[in-house]
Amino acid sequence: MTTVMDFSAVLANGKPQDLNDYQGKVLLIVNTASKCGFTPQYTGLESLHQTYGERGFSVLAFPCNQFGGQEPGSEEEIQSFCDFNYQISFPLFSKIEVNGAASHPLYAHLKEQAPGALGSKRIKWNFTKFLVNQQGEVVKRFAPSTKPEAIASDIEALL
């Protein structure tokens, strides 16, 4: 069976990242944007990463410009924005597409494993979140409006 650990992606700094390196960790995978009404969720995501990181948890952020053009910058600009405004310490990946023919294979897998409301496989907006267990299995999908702190109990249950 295919799991999240079978995929790879490119970090914002251009380095390839094999997701198998996260084997044994609980992950929260999020499509992000710098100019979105949900952008302040970076604060909550960083808080989760800091709170649970030593226990085997990581947030993985995947910038996406498919929703209202809310992530127009380059990888360097996105990284600078996140560093300056939110001081994130979790991995930031290169900008990807999460819907359509050019959807990143990881996101095709996430959507297949955890469809949204009414079985929809499309990502509806920025800051859709996928919780993944230590074996790389998608456990739950959260709507963009779900604040990171509301996911803490789900993370704790997996740790």
C-alpha positions in Angstrom: 0.0 0.0 0.0 1.3 3.5 -0.9 1.8 5.8 2.0 3.0 9.4 2.4 6.5 8.1 3.0 6.7 6.9 -0.6 6.8 10.4 -2.0 9.4 13.1 -2.2 9.2 16.9 -2.8 11.6 19.8 -3.1 12.3 22.1 -0.2 12.1 25.9 -0.6 15.9 26.0 -0.7 15.9 23.7 -3.7 17.0 20.5 -2.0 15.1 17.3 -2.7 13.4 15.8 0.4 12.5 12.2 0.6 9.4 12.0 2.9 10.6 8.6 4.1 13.0 10.7 6.2 9.9 11.4 8.4 9.1 7.7 9.0 8.0 7.3 12.6 6.8 10.9 12.9 3.3 12.2 13.1 2.9 14.8 10.3 0.5 17.7 9.6 0.8 18.5 5.9 -0.6 21.9 5.0 -1.0 23.9 1.7 -0.1 27.5 2.6 -0.2 31.0 1.2 1.3 34.3 2.4 -1.5 36.6 1.4 -4.5 34.6 2.6 -7.0 35.4 5.4 -5.8 32.1 7.0 -2.1 33.1 6.9 -2.0 33.9 10.6 -2.5 30.1 11.1 1.3 30.0 10.7 1.5 31.1 14.3 -0.6 28.1 15.4 1.3 25.7 13.2 4.6 26.8 14.6 3.2 26.4 18.1 2.2 22.8 17.4 5.6 22.2 15.8 7.3 23.5 18.9 5.0 21.8 21.4 5.1 18.3 19.9 8.3 18.3 17.8 10.4 16.6 20.5 7.8 13.9 20.7 8.0 13.0 17.0 5.8 15.5 15.2 6.4 17.9 12.3 4.4 20.3 10.2 5.2 20.2 6.5 4.2 23.4 4.6 3.5 23.4 0.9 3.0 26.9 -0.5 0.4 27.0 -3.3 -0.8 29.8 -5.6 -3.9 28.1 -7.0 -6.4 30.0 -4.7 -6.9 33.6 -5.5 -3.2 34.1 -6.5 -2.4 34.3 -2.7 1.1 32.9 -3.0 2.7 34.9 -5.9 6.2 35.1 -4.6 9.3 33.0 -5.3 10.5 30.4 -2.9 13.0 32.8 -1.5 10.3 35.5 -1.0 8.0 32.9 0.7 10.8 31.7 3.0 11.7 35.3 3.9 8.1 36.1 4.6 7.7 33.1 6.9 11.0 33.7 8.7 10.3 37.4 9.3 6.6 37.3 10.2 6.2 33.9 11.8 9.7 32.6 12.6 8.7 29.1 11.4 11.1 26.2 12.2 9.2 23.5 10.3 10.0 22.5 6.7 8.8 24.8 4.0 8.7 23.2 0.5 8.7 24.7 -2.9 5.5 26.0 -4.3 3.3 23.3 -5.8 -0.1 22.8 -7.3 -2.6 20.8 -5.2 -5.5 20.5 -7.8 -5.7 19.7 -11.5 -3.5 17.9 -14.0 -0.3 19.4 -12.5 -1.2 18.4 -8.9 1.8 17.2 -6.9 1.7 13.4 -6.6 1.7 13.7 -2.8 -1.4 15.8 -2.9 -3.1 13.4 -5.3 -2.5 10.7 -2.7 -3.6 12.9 0.3 -6.9 13.7 -1.5 -7.5 10.1 -2.4 -6.9 8.9 1.1 -8.9 11.6 2.9 -11.6 13.2 0.7 -13.3 16.4 1.9 -16.9 17.1 2.6 -19.4 15.1 0.6 -16.5 13.0 -0.8 -14.9 15.8 -2.7 -11.3 15.2 -3.6 -10.5 18.8 -4.5 -8.6 21.0 -2.1 -11.1 23.9 -1.6 -8.6 26.6 -0.3 -5.3 27.4 1.3 -4.5 25.9 4.8 -6.3 22.6 4.2 -4.6 20.2 6.6 -3.9 16.5 6.5 -2.9 14.5 9.7 -0.6 11.6 9.0 0.4 8.8 11.5 3.9 7.4 12.1 3.4 4.8 9.3 2.6 7.5 6.7 -1.2 6.8 6.6 -3.5 9.7 6.3 -5.7 9.8 9.4 -7.8 12.9 9.0 -8.4 15.9 6.8 -9.1 19.4 8.3 -10.8 22.3 6.6 -8.9 25.6 6.1 -11.0 27.2 8.8 -9.9 24.6 11.4 -7.4 26.4 13.6 -4.2 24.5 14.3 -4.8 24.5 18.1 -8.0 22.6 17.5 -6.0 19.7 16.1 -3.8 19.3 19.2 -5.9 16.5 20.7 -5.8 14.6 17.4 -2.0 14.9 17.4 -1.6 13.9 21.0 -3.8 10.8 20.3 -1.3 9.6 17.7 1.9 10.4 19.7 
